[in-house]
Amino acid sequence: MDWDYLRFVRALAIGGTLAKAGELLGVHQTTVLRRLDQMEESLGVQFFERNRDGLQLTPVGETAFREAEKLSVAMENLERKLVGQDSAPVGKVRLAAEDSMMNELLSPILAELVREFPDIELEVLTDNDVANLSHREADLTLRAENKPQATLEGQRIAAIESAVYGASRYCRRHRNMDIENRPEDCLWIVPDETFSHLATGRWYRKQLKNARSLIRCNSLQSMYALARADAGLAVLPCYLGESAKELRRLSEPLEGESVDLWLHVNQDTQHMARVRIVMEYLVDRLQAQESSIEISATL
């Protein structure tokens, strides 16, 4: 079997059409069609069902696609290891983080980084749960967790504190609200079951078990946006809540609900000069913000 077949199977599966696969491969769609016919005829199997809407993987095609994905990752990791033998800070560095951390903590730091090291090519990967990005093999991952796996290499940055926040307009309309004794009387913006890794989950289960008015979100960034827009109250990391002029902090940082912020490094690429430089740069700049991340001042 020609190894190049897997490259075409992968592009066709991702693209879904001959035209899009051609764009991914940098060839004309007629070339893709010719190669697909050649592959299927040569092996005597059918990789795709063809219909008016595009291409659909057959069971054989799904098997080939899974192997193509593994091969793609393996080849990319090999390339990164080989390039990493060069000590110069040049090349791609992949950084994974949640949207909220990227927007509030990392963006200004990364802007400075690329100005200082113009030969480093950053690839930024964002998701509600950075664990979902593991298949993309990020070099560096900024993650909130209290008990990182023993096999993970990294640096602790700070403890993220969380508190209750509400928009000033919401507070003016509900001057008599008592979030400590009657939180169920308020409208709350909360994470849904797909966003269960928030450290504040215990507080929700204890304080809001009788709450009837809820807006559920599958991302912290959505909760933040809705709270700022006067939709209701939300428990937010203090690094987010304190930075928004529209929001007021309505509680002390929640006791026992802090979570450590870690910057983890990929063991396969941690010795690359560019990865070490970016990691050291981020750790230095993030730790300089420790006071705002770990805010504990009284109201």
PEFENUR-V71647 format. One line per field, one symbol per residue. ss: DSSP state (H for helix, E for strand, L for the rest). phi: phi as a letter, one per 20 degrees, with the letter a starting at -180 (. if undefined). burial: + if it has 16 or more other C-alpha atoms within 10 Angstrom, else -. A space follows every 50 residues. Layout:
# PEFENUR-V71647
ss->???
phi->???
burial->???
This chain:
# PEFENUR-V71647
ss->LLLHHHHHHHHHHHHLLHHHHHHHHLLLHHHHHHHHHHHHHHHLLLLEEE ELLEEEELHHHHHHHHHHHHHHHHHHHHHHHHHHLLLLLLEEEEEEELHH HHHHHHHHHHHHHHHHLLLEEEEEEELLLHHHHHHHLLLEEEEELLLLLL LLEEEEEEEELEEEEEEHHHHHHLLLLLLLLLHHHLLEEEELHHHLLLLL HHHHHHHLLLLLLEEEELLHHHHHHHHHLLLLEEEEEHHHHLLLLLEEEL LLLLLLLLEEEEEEELLLLLLLHHHHHHHHHHHHHHHLLHHHHLLLLLL
phi->.fgfgfffgffffffncfffffffemcfffffffffgfffffemcdeced bfepdcfegffffffffffffffffffffffffffeeffcoececdafgf fffeeegfffffgfffcfeeeedddcafcfffeffelffccebeaecfgf eeercfeadeecbecbfgfffffcfefcfedcffeeeddcfeffdfegfe gffgfeedfdfddcdecdbfffgfffffemerebecgffeffeeffdded bfgffmdfbfdcdecfffcfefgfffffffffffffffegfffegbfff
burial->----+++++++++-++++++++--+---+--++-++--+------+++-- ----+++---++-++--++----------++-++----++++++++++++ ++--++---+--+------+-+--++-+++--+---+++++++++----- ---+-++++++++++++++++-----------++-++++++---+--+++ -------+-----++-++++++++-+++++++++++++++++---+++++ --+---++++++++++--++-+++++-++--++-++-----++++----
